[in-house]
C-alpha cells in the first residue's frame, strides 16, 4: 500500500509497547499512537472529511500533531501543515488557496487561526490535550487505511514565499515514502533503539520527514521539543539518552555557544540541513560534543532530501555530499545546459522525491520544472569525486561592479574570526557599483571585535572586490520558523553611495 500512514500501522504491529513519542515525562507508545490516529481518522470521517479533502494542522511539536497527521492520511485526506504563528490574513490565504475543509489549531495559539478560518469559511477545532483526548475516545478506531496511489497527494506544504506569495508544493505518498525509506535505511540508519531529538518544527518538511516519519518507519523514539532552546535540548538529550540530533545551522551555533556542560555522549549522529553550515561551526561543534555532523541538502519540493554525506562514505566538510538513492542531479547554466566540470551551475533535481507540482499553479510548475528537472534556485559546484558544494542561493548572489560575489564564501571567512558567532552577508544598493557587499555580525558571548577589525580580517583573506565594505554588529539575526536566517529581513544602516 502506498499510503504513508502504513508505516505507523506496521511499526505498531511489530513493537506495540515501545515508546513512539516523548514530551517531557509524557510517553506515548506505538500502540497508543496507532490507536489514537485511527480514532482521529474516524473523527475526520464524522466531520465529513472525504478522501482528497485538505485538512490544515496549525500545531507546535506536540503529540496531537503526530496523531492528527497520521489520522488525516489514514482517512485519505491531504495534510496542510501550517506555522502556528501565522497571522489571520496568512491563515486565511493558506486555507483559501488549499481549499481546506477543516483547521485544527493549538488551544494556546493567539486566535489568529480561528479568525483566519472564519474569514475563509472553514470549520475550526481547537486542540486542548485533555478535551481532545476525550473527543477521540468518543470515536471507534477506523481500522482500515485509505487506499492511495503513489502519485496521490499526501501533503500540501507551503513554501516560504521568498519570491512571492507562498505556493503549495504537492508532495505525494510515493515521494514521501521513498524519502522516508531511503533516509531510514541508507542515510540515518535508524533502528528501534534510537532516540531522535525533534526540535525541528513538524510543520516544516525537514522535521516532518527526517525526524518524525523516519522515526516512525524505524520504530525509534521521538523526543518532542515545542520550542528550541539550547538548555532544553541538551537536557532532553541527557534525560532521554538521545542518539540522533537534527537541526539547522543556527541551532548548531547556539548549542556551540551555550555554556552548559550536560553529558551528551549518547549521541551517535548529528544531521544539519536547511542552509549551509559554516565549516568553523561544524568543526567547533564536533570538538566540543564529540559527535560527527553530517550535512545534506533538500527542499520542500523534494520531500525533502536530495543529497547527503552518507555515513558509509568519506565525509567532506562544507559539502552537501552526493545524491541519495534513485535521485539524479545536474548543474545547469542559464540556458538549461550542463556546465563544464568544476564550474558553478544551478542545481537541478529529478527523482521519485520531486513534488507533483505547485497546487493549482500549472504555469509556475512549468517554470520550476520546464523539462522534468526541478530547478532548485541554488548555485553549486561538483568536485572530482562527485561531491556537491552549495555556493549560494541564485537570488542571493551579489553583482558588485560587474563581479559576481557569493555571500556564503564571505560568511565562511567571517566565521573563521574567533569573535564571530553568526554572520550574514547581503547585497545593498549602491549608486555607482550597482550593489555593495555588507555583513551583519553576531559576536560570541563575551567576545569583542569592531566592524573595522572584521572588515580588515576578511580583506586580508580574499580578493579586493569581494570583502564587505559595510560591517555592523547586531544582537541577533532574523530567522524563520525552522531557524533559517532570513536575509530578506536584514536591514543595513545607510552607508556611502546609498541613501
VOFIRO-61832 format. One record per residue (C-alpha): x, y, z. Coordinates in Angstrom, 1 decimal, decimal comma. Layout:
# VOFIRO-61832
      px      py      pz
       X       Y       Z
...
***
This chain:
# VOFIRO-61832
      px      py      pz
     0,0     0,0     0,0
     1,3     3,5    -0,9
    -0,3     5,4     2,0
     2,4     6,9     4,1
     0,4     6,1     7,2
     1,0     2,4     6,7
     4,5     2,9     8,2
     2,8     3,6    11,5
     0,5     0,6    11,3
     3,4    -1,8    10,5
     5,6    -0,4    13,3
     2,8    -0,6    15,9
     2,2    -4,3    14,9
     5,9    -5,1    15,3
     6,6    -3,2    18,6
     3,4    -2,0    20,2
     4,9    -1,4    23,6
     7,9     0,7    22,6
     7,8     4,4    23,1
     7,0     6,4    20,0
     6,8     9,9    21,4
     8,1    11,7    24,4
     7,2    15,2    25,6
     8,9    15,8    28,9
     7,7    13,0    31,2
     4,8    12,1    28,9
     5,4     8,9    26,9
     3,1     7,6    24,0
     3,7     4,0    22,9
     3,4     2,9    19,3
     0,2     1,0    20,1
    -1,3     4,2    21,6
    -0,2     6,4    18,7
    -1,7     3,9    16,2
    -5,0     3,7    18,1
    -5,3     7,5    18,6
    -4,5     8,2    14,9
    -7,2     5,6    13,9
    -9,7     7,4    16,2
    -8,6    10,7    14,6
    -9,4     9,2    11,2
   -12,9     8,2    12,5
   -13,3    11,8    13,9
   -12,5    13,2    10,5
   -14,9    11,0     8,7
   -17,6    12,1    11,2
   -16,7    15,7    10,4
   -17,4    15,0     6,7
   -13,8    14,7     5,5
   -13,5    12,5     2,4
   -10,5    11,2     0,5
    -8,7    14,0    -1,2
   -10,0    16,7     1,2
    -7,4    19,0     2,6
    -7,1    19,3     6,4
    -4,9    22,0     8,0
    -2,9    21,5    11,1
    -1,7    24,6    13,0
     0,1    22,9    15,9
     3,5    23,0    17,6
     5,6    20,0    18,2
     3,1    18,1    20,4
     1,8    14,5    20,3
    -1,5    15,8    18,9
     0,3    16,9    15,7
     1,5    13,4    15,1
    -1,9    11,9    15,9
    -3,7    14,2    13,5
    -1,1    14,0    10,8
    -1,4    10,2    10,5
    -5,2    10,4    11,2
    -5,7    12,6     8,1
    -3,6    10,3     6,0
    -5,4     7,2     7,2
    -8,7     8,8     6,3
    -7,3     9,5     2,8
    -7,1    13,2     3,3
    -4,3    15,6     2,4
    -2,4    17,3     5,3
    -1,8    21,0     5,1
     0,8    21,8     7,8
     0,8    25,4     8,9
     3,0    27,5    11,2
     1,1    28,2    14,5
     2,5    31,8    14,4
     0,7    32,7    11,2
    -1,4    35,8    11,4
    -5,1    36,0    10,4
    -4,6    37,1     6,8
    -1,9    34,5     6,3
    -4,1    31,8     7,7
    -7,0    32,8     5,5
    -4,7    32,7     2,5
    -3,4    29,2     3,2
    -6,9    27,9     3,8
    -8,3    29,6     0,7
    -5,5    28,5    -1,6
    -5,5    24,9    -0,4
    -9,3    24,6    -0,3
    -9,0    23,2     3,2
   -12,3    21,9     4,7
   -11,1    21,9     8,4
    -8,5    23,5    10,6
    -7,1    22,1    13,8
    -5,4    24,8    15,9
    -3,5    24,5    19,2
    -5,5    25,9    22,1
    -2,8    28,2    23,3
    -2,5    29,9    20,0
    -3,4    33,6    20,0
    -6,6    33,0    18,0
    -5,3    34,1    14,6
    -6,1    30,7    13,2
    -9,7    30,8    14,3
   -10,1    34,3    12,8
    -8,5    33,2     9,5
   -10,7    30,1     9,4
   -13,8    32,3    10,0
   -12,7    34,6     7,2
   -12,2    31,7     4,9
   -15,4    30,0     5,8
   -13,6    26,9     7,1
   -14,6    24,8    10,2
   -12,2    25,3    13,1
   -11,4    23,0    16,0
    -9,2    24,0    18,9
    -6,9    21,2    20,2
    -6,5    21,1    24,0
    -4,9    17,8    25,2
    -7,5    16,7    27,7
   -10,6    17,7    25,7
    -9,1    16,4    22,5
    -8,4    13,0    24,2
   -12,0    12,8    25,3
   -13,2    13,8    21,8
   -11,1    11,0    20,3
   -12,3     8,5    22,9
   -15,9     9,0    21,6
   -15,0     7,6    18,2
   -14,3     3,9    17,4
   -10,9     3,5    15,7
   -11,1     3,4    11,9
    -9,4     0,1    11,3
    -8,7     0,4     7,6
    -6,1     2,7     6,0
    -7,4     4,5     2,9
    -6,1     3,1    -0,4
    -3,9     5,7    -2,2
    -1,7     5,5    -5,2
     2,0     6,5    -5,3
     1,1     9,7    -7,3
    -1,7    10,7    -4,9
    -1,0    13,9    -2,9
    -0,4    13,3     0,8
     0,9    16,7     2,0
     0,4    20,2     0,7
     3,4    22,1     2,0
     3,6    25,8     1,5
     6,9    27,4     0,6
     8,2    30,4     2,5
     7,1    32,8    -0,2
    10,5    34,4    -0,7
     9,8    35,0    -4,4
     6,1    36,0    -4,0
     3,0    34,6    -2,2
     3,5    31,1    -0,7
     2,9    28,2    -3,1
     1,7    24,7    -2,1
     4,2    22,0    -3,0
     2,1    18,9    -3,7
     4,0    16,0    -2,2
     2,9    12,5    -3,0
     2,6     9,4    -0,9
     5,2     7,7    -3,2
     7,7    10,6    -2,9
     7,4    10,8     0,9
     7,6     7,1     1,3
    10,7     7,0    -0,9
    12,4     9,7     1,1
    11,5     8,2     4,4
    12,7     4,7     3,4
    16,0     5,9     1,9
    16,7     8,2     4,9
    15,8     5,4     7,4
    17,8     2,6     5,9
    20,7     4,2     3,9
    21,3     7,7     5,4
    20,4     7,8     9,1
    20,5     4,0     9,5
    17,8     4,3    12,2
    16,9     1,4    14,4
    14,2     0,9    17,1
    17,0     1,6    19,7
    17,4     5,2    18,5
    16,1     8,2    20,3
    15,7    11,3    18,0
    15,5    14,9    19,2
    12,6    16,5    17,5
    13,1    20,2    17,9
    12,7    21,0    14,2
     9,1    22,1    13,6
     7,0    19,3    12,4
     5,0    21,7    10,1
     8,3    22,1     8,2
     9,4    19,3     5,8
    12,8    18,7     7,4
    11,3    17,9    10,8
     8,2    16,2     9,4
    10,1    13,6     7,3
    13,6    13,4     8,6
    12,7    13,2    12,2
     9,0    12,2    12,6
     8,5     9,9     9,5
    11,9     8,3     9,7
    11,5     7,6    13,5
     8,0     6,1    12,9
     9,3     3,9    10,0
    12,2     2,6    12,1
    10,3     2,3    15,3
    12,6     4,8    17,0
    11,5     7,1    19,8
    10,9    10,8    19,0
    11,5    13,3    21,8
     9,3    16,3    21,0
    10,6    19,8    21,8
     7,9    22,5    21,1
    10,4    25,4    21,1
    14,2    25,3    20,5
    16,2    26,5    23,5
    19,8    25,3    23,9
    19,5    24,2    27,5
    16,1    22,5    26,9
    17,6    20,5    24,0
    20,8    19,5    26,0
    18,7    18,5    29,0
    16,4    16,3    26,7
    19,4    14,6    25,2
    20,8    13,7    28,6
    17,4    12,7    30,1
    16,3    10,5    27,2
    19,8     9,3    26,2
    19,2    10,6    22,7
    21,3     9,2    19,9
    20,4    11,4    16,9
    20,1    15,2    16,8
    18,9    17,1    13,7
    19,0    20,8    13,3
    19,7    23,9    11,1
    22,9    25,8    11,3
    21,6    28,5    13,7
    20,8    25,7    16,2
    24,3    24,3    16,0
    25,8    27,7    16,5
    23,5    28,3    19,5
    24,4    24,9    21,1
    28,1    25,6    20,5
    28,0    28,9    22,3
    25,9    27,7    25,2
    27,9    27,2    28,4
    26,1    24,1    29,7
    28,2    21,0    30,4
    25,4    18,5    30,1
    26,5    15,0    29,1
    25,5    14,2    25,5
    27,8    11,3    25,0
    24,9     9,1    23,8
    24,7    11,0    20,5
    25,9     8,9    17,6
    24,9    11,2    14,7
    24,1    14,8    14,1
    22,5    16,0    10,9
    22,4    19,5     9,5
    20,2    20,9     6,7
    18,0    23,8     5,8
    21,0    26,1     5,0
    24,8    25,8     4,6
    26,6    25,0     7,8
    29,7    27,2     8,3
    32,7    24,9     8,4
    34,1    26,5    11,5
    30,8    25,9    13,3
    30,8    22,3    12,2
    34,4    21,7    13,5
    33,7    23,6    16,7
    30,6    21,6    17,4
    32,3    18,3    16,8
    35,3    19,2    19,0
    33,0    20,2    21,9
    30,4    17,5    21,7
    32,4    14,6    20,2
    29,8    13,7    17,6
    30,1    13,9    13,8
    27,8    16,3    11,9
    26,6    15,1     8,5
    25,4    17,7     6,2
    22,8    17,3     3,4
    20,6    19,3     1,1
    16,9    19,3     0,5
    13,9    21,4    -0,4
    10,2    21,5     0,4
     9,6    20,5    -3,2
    11,8    17,3    -2,9
    10,2    15,7     0,1
    12,9    16,9     1,2
    16,4    15,2     0,9
    18,3    15,3    -2,3
    21,9    14,8    -1,3
    23,7    13,7     1,9
    27,2    12,9     3,3
    26,5     9,2     3,6
    27,8     7,5     6,7
    29,5     4,7     4,8
    31,5     7,1     2,6
    34,2     9,7     3,2
    32,7    12,9     4,6
    33,8    16,3     3,2
    33,3    19,3     5,5
    31,4    22,1     3,6
    29,9    19,6     1,1
    26,3    18,6     0,9
    27,5    15,1    -0,2
    26,2    13,1    -3,1
    22,7    12,2    -4,3
    20,6     9,7    -2,3
    19,4     6,5    -3,9
    17,3     7,0    -7,1
    17,8    10,7    -7,2
    19,7    12,5   -10,0
    21,2    16,0   -10,0
    22,7    18,2   -12,7
    24,3    21,6   -12,7
    22,9    23,9   -15,3
    23,6    27,3   -16,9
    21,0    29,9   -17,6
    20,2    28,2   -20,9
    19,5    24,8   -19,2
    22,7    23,2   -20,4
    25,2    21,3   -18,2
    28,1    23,4   -17,0
    31,7    22,3   -17,5
    33,2    20,1   -14,8
    34,2    22,2   -11,7
    32,1    25,2   -12,8
    29,2    26,7   -10,9
    25,7    26,0   -12,1
    22,1    25,9   -10,8
    21,3    22,6    -9,0
    18,5    20,7   -10,8
    16,9    17,6    -9,4
    15,0    14,6   -10,8
    13,6    11,6    -9,0
    10,7    10,0    -7,2
    11,1    12,5    -4,3
    10,2    15,5    -6,5
     6,8    17,1    -6,0
     3,9    16,6    -8,3
     3,8    20,3    -8,8
     2,6    23,5    -7,2
    -1,1    23,3    -6,1
    -3,3    24,8    -8,8
    -0,4    26,7   -10,4
     0,4    25,0   -13,7
     2,4    27,9   -15,1
     4,6    28,2   -12,0
     5,1    24,4   -12,1
     6,2    24,6   -15,7
     8,7    27,3   -14,8
    10,1    25,3   -11,9
    10,3    22,1   -13,9
    10,5    23,0   -17,6
    11,9    19,7   -18,7
    11,1    17,4   -15,8
    14,1    18,6   -13,8
    13,3    20,8   -10,8
    15,3    24,0   -10,7
    16,4    24,5    -7,1
    17,5    28,1    -7,2
    20,7    27,1    -5,6
    24,1    27,5    -7,2
    26,5    24,7    -6,7
    29,8    23,1    -7,9
    30,9    19,5    -8,0
    34,4    18,1    -7,3
    36,2    15,3    -9,0
    34,8    12,8    -6,5
    31,2    13,8    -7,3
    30,6    15,7    -4,0
    28,5    18,8    -4,3
    29,0    22,2    -2,7
    26,4    24,9    -2,4
    27,9    28,1    -3,4
    24,9    30,3    -2,7
    21,3    30,9    -3,5
    21,0    32,1    -7,0
    19,0    35,1    -5,9
    21,5    36,0    -3,1
    24,5    36,3    -5,5
    25,8    39,9    -5,4
    27,0    41,6    -8,5
    29,4    44,3    -7,5
    30,7    46,5   -10,3
    30,3    43,6   -12,7
    31,9    41,0   -10,5
    30,0    38,0    -9,0
    30,4    37,7    -5,3
    28,9    34,7    -3,4
    27,8    35,7     0,2
    28,4    32,2     1,6
    32,2    32,5     0,8
    32,4    35,7     2,7
    30,4    34,2     5,6
    32,8    31,3     5,8
    35,7    33,7     6,2
    33,9    35,8     8,9
    33,2    32,6    10,8
    36,9    32,0    11,0
    37,3    35,0    13,2
    37,4    33,8    16,8
    34,9    36,5    18,0
    32,2    35,7    15,4
    29,2    33,5    16,3
    27,0    34,2    13,3
    27,3    36,3    10,1
    25,0    37,1     7,2
    26,4    38,8     4,1
    23,9    40,6     1,8
    24,0    42,9    -1,2
    22,8    46,5    -0,7
    22,1    49,1    -3,4
    24,9    51,3    -4,5
    24,7    54,3    -6,9
    27,9    53,5    -8,8
    28,6    49,8    -8,3
    25,0    48,5    -8,5
    25,4    46,6    -5,3
    27,8    46,8    -2,4
    28,7    43,9    -0,1
    27,6    44,3     3,5
    27,7    42,0     6,6
    25,6    41,8     9,8
    27,6    40,0    12,5
    26,6    38,5    15,9
    29,6    38,1    18,3
    30,2    35,2    20,6
    29,2    35,9    24,3
    31,9    37,9    26,0
    33,9    38,4    22,7
    34,9    41,8    21,4
    35,6    42,9    17,8
    35,0    46,2    15,9
    33,4    46,4    12,4
    36,7    47,8    11,2
    38,6    44,8    12,6
    36,2    42,4    11,0
    36,4    44,2     7,7
    40,2    44,1     7,6
    40,1    40,4     8,7
    38,2    39,5     5,6
    40,0    41,9     3,3
    43,3    40,2     4,1
    42,0    36,9     3,0
    40,0    37,5    -0,2
    40,3    39,4    -3,5
    39,8    43,1    -3,2
    36,3    43,1    -4,9
    34,9    40,5    -2,5
    35,2    41,7     1,0
    32,3    43,5     2,8
    32,8    47,3     2,8
    30,0    47,7     5,3
    30,0    45,7     8,5
    27,8    46,2    11,5
    27,2    44,3    14,8
    23,8    43,0    15,8
    22,5    41,1    18,8
    20,5    38,6    16,7
    19,8    37,8    13,1
    16,2    37,3    11,9
    15,2    33,7    11,4
    12,2    31,8    10,0
    10,2    29,1    11,7
    12,9    26,4    11,0
    15,7    28,6    12,3
    17,0    29,5     8,9
    18,4    33,1     8,6
    16,1    35,4     6,7
    18,4    37,6     4,7
    15,4    39,5     3,2
    14,6    40,9     6,6
    18,1    42,2     7,3
    18,2    46,0     7,2
    21,6    47,6     6,6
    22,4    51,1     8,1
    22,7    53,8     5,4
    26,2    53,8     4,1
    28,3    55,6     1,5
    26,9    55,6    -2,0
    23,4    54,8    -0,7
    20,5    56,6     0,8
***
